[in-house]
């Protein structure tokens, strides 16, 4: 699936992934391939990008609050800011 992480200033990440773990306002959750459409609010915390299922490659970002939209195998994360970890 396609993942985009966007802030008001710039695009932080764009690429194909098999999953992403996010800090929701009611607790952390994970979105994997073929996930049902959804919109959720995010709180400040750690976001994990699951890049490669075979070797376990992942990237981490410390994010500020925002929202995520999942629709048609595309995950769009709209946040106030992020720092790579």
C-alpha positions as CSV (number, residue, x, y, z in Angstrom):
1,X,0.0,0.0,0.0
2,X,1.1,3.6,-0.5
3,X,1.9,5.8,2.5
4,X,2.3,9.6,2.6
5,X,3.2,11.5,5.7
6,X,2.5,15.2,5.3
7,X,3.0,18.4,7.4
8,X,1.9,21.9,6.5
9,X,5.5,22.6,5.5
10,X,6.6,19.5,3.5
11,X,6.2,15.8,2.7
12,X,8.0,13.8,5.3
13,X,7.6,10.3,3.7
14,X,6.2,8.8,0.6
15,X,6.5,5.2,-0.5
16,X,5.2,1.6,-0.6
17,X,4.8,-0.1,2.8
18,X,3.0,-3.1,4.2
19,X,1.9,-1.4,7.4
20,X,2.1,1.5,9.7
21,X,1.7,1.8,13.5
22,X,0.3,5.1,14.9
23,X,-0.6,6.7,18.2
24,X,-4.3,7.2,18.1
25,X,-6.1,9.4,20.6
26,X,-7.7,6.2,22.2
27,X,-4.4,4.2,21.9
28,X,-2.0,2.9,19.4
29,X,-3.2,1.0,16.3
30,X,-1.9,-0.6,13.2
31,X,-3.0,-0.4,9.6
32,X,-2.0,-3.2,7.3
33,X,-2.6,-3.9,3.6
34,X,-6.2,-4.2,2.5
35,X,-7.5,-2.3,5.6
36,X,-11.0,-1.0,5.6
37,X,-11.5,2.7,4.8
38,X,-11.2,4.9,8.0
39,X,-10.4,8.3,9.4
40,X,-8.8,8.6,12.8
41,X,-7.3,11.4,15.0
42,X,-3.7,11.0,16.1
43,X,-1.9,12.3,19.2
44,X,1.7,13.1,19.8
45,X,3.9,9.9,19.9
46,X,5.9,7.4,17.8
47,X,4.8,6.4,14.3
48,X,6.4,3.2,12.9
49,X,6.6,2.6,9.2
50,X,6.7,-1.1,8.3
51,X,8.7,-1.1,5.0
52,X,9.8,-4.7,4.3
53,X,8.0,-7.8,5.6
54,X,10.9,-10.1,4.7
55,X,13.8,-8.4,6.6
56,X,11.7,-6.4,9.2
57,X,12.9,-3.1,7.9
58,X,11.1,-0.1,9.6
59,X,11.4,3.6,10.0
60,X,10.3,5.6,13.1
61,X,9.1,9.2,13.4
62,X,8.2,11.2,16.5
63,X,5.0,13.0,15.4
64,X,2.7,15.7,16.7
65,X,-1.0,15.5,16.6
66,X,-3.0,15.2,13.4
67,X,-5.2,12.8,11.4
68,X,-4.9,9.7,9.2
69,X,-7.1,8.6,6.3
70,X,-7.1,5.1,4.9
71,X,-8.7,4.7,1.5
72,X,-8.1,2.4,-1.5
73,X,-4.7,1.0,-0.3
74,X,-3.5,4.5,0.4
75,X,-2.7,5.8,3.9
76,X,-2.4,9.6,4.2
77,X,-1.1,10.9,7.6
78,X,-1.6,14.7,8.1
79,X,0.2,16.0,11.1
80,X,1.5,19.2,12.6
81,X,5.1,18.1,12.5
82,X,7.5,15.1,12.7
83,X,11.1,14.2,13.4
84,X,12.8,11.1,12.1
85,X,14.1,8.8,14.9
